[in-house]
Amino acid sequence: AQKVTQAQTEISVVEKEDVTLDCVYETRDTTYYLFWYKQPPSGELVFLIRRNSFDEQNEISGRYSWNFQKSTSSFNFTITASQVVDSAVYFCALSDVSSKLTFGKGITLSVRP
Amino acid sequence: ETGVTQTPRHLVMGMTNKKSLKCEQHLGHNAMYWYKQSAKKPLELMFVYNFKEQTENNSVPSRFSPECPNSSHLFLHLHTLQPEDSALYLCASSQGDREIYGYTFGSGTRLTVV
């Protein structure tokens, strides 16, 4: 069975601080995909990144970066120089090639001016 | 607009009412999904349709009845709901019924059962 754990439930930072959102996953499959989604107050989930299990290269996209560590089954997400617009709920998710997405419970990030 | 449109955005219904949620996408996707998002819980997959055929029903109570008349439209018919059914109901679509194709989510319908 697949499982995604986002141990942090709420994080509050001041604008321009860096913040890391943790994600730990469990799966017995060797081929799987990891994702991060952002859910702003408007409700829709916005896709941020997809990573397959064979690609452990870290990725940077602007102020966003992701650290995939298979050895610790973690896929952490860092926002550098956070902004108020980053305030949202962030979900980590996992899927293998034969199943649907399994989501974590989400982390509510509040960025204060 | 995300490409997936859900109506209504908010719905308040009594436990004896019958209502329907609507989801529409014109992205050319073949698969559509209903998810339930309750407070403090992970998103729960409810139903999956691929090419209008239901391919997954995650033990959802019969008071929720999905309908997919074509690949662009998905409905969730609601009747005799319980207060614990109050949640955000999200629709999503994808090219195929595997997440590797990428899901596009709608903004959801916030349902309150009174």
HADDOCK unambig.tbl for C-alpha pairs under 7 A between the chains (distance, minus, plus):
assign (segid A and resid 42 and name CA) (segid B and resid 107 and name CA) 6.43 0.50 0.50
assign (segid A and resid 43 and name CA) (segid B and resid 107 and name CA) 4.68 0.50 0.50
assign (segid A and resid 43 and name CA) (segid B and resid 108 and name CA) 6.09 0.50 0.50
assign (segid A and resid 44 and name CA) (segid B and resid 105 and name CA) 5.75 0.50 0.50
assign (segid A and resid 44 and name CA) (segid B and resid 106 and name CA) 5.19 0.50 0.50
assign (segid A and resid 44 and name CA) (segid B and resid 107 and name CA) 3.79 0.50 0.50
assign (segid A and resid 44 and name CA) (segid B and resid 108 and name CA) 6.38 0.50 0.50
assign (segid A and resid 45 and name CA) (segid B and resid 105 and name CA) 5.60 0.50 0.50
assign (segid A and resid 95 and name CA) (segid B and resid 99 and name CA) 6.87 0.50 0.50
assign (segid A and resid 97 and name CA) (segid B and resid 98 and name CA) 6.94 0.50 0.50
assign (segid A and resid 99 and name CA) (segid B and resid 98 and name CA) 6.85 0.50 0.50
assign (segid A and resid 100 and name CA) (segid B and resid 98 and name CA) 6.23 0.50 0.50
assign (segid A and resid 100 and name CA) (segid B and resid 99 and name CA) 6.12 0.50 0.50
assign (segid A and resid 101 and name CA) (segid B and resid 99 and name CA) 6.46 0.50 0.50
assign (segid A and resid 103 and name CA) (segid B and resid 42 and name CA) 5.72 0.50 0.50
assign (segid A and resid 103 and name CA) (segid B and resid 43 and name CA) 6.01 0.50 0.50
assign (segid A and resid 104 and name CA) (segid B and resid 42 and name CA) 5.41 0.50 0.50
assign (segid A and resid 105 and name CA) (segid B and resid 40 and name CA) 6.52 0.50 0.50
assign (segid A and resid 105 and name CA) (segid B and resid 41 and name CA) 5.33 0.50 0.50
assign (segid A and resid 105 and name CA) (segid B and resid 42 and name CA) 4.10 0.50 0.50
assign (segid A and resid 106 and name CA) (segid B and resid 42 and name CA) 7.00 0.50 0.50
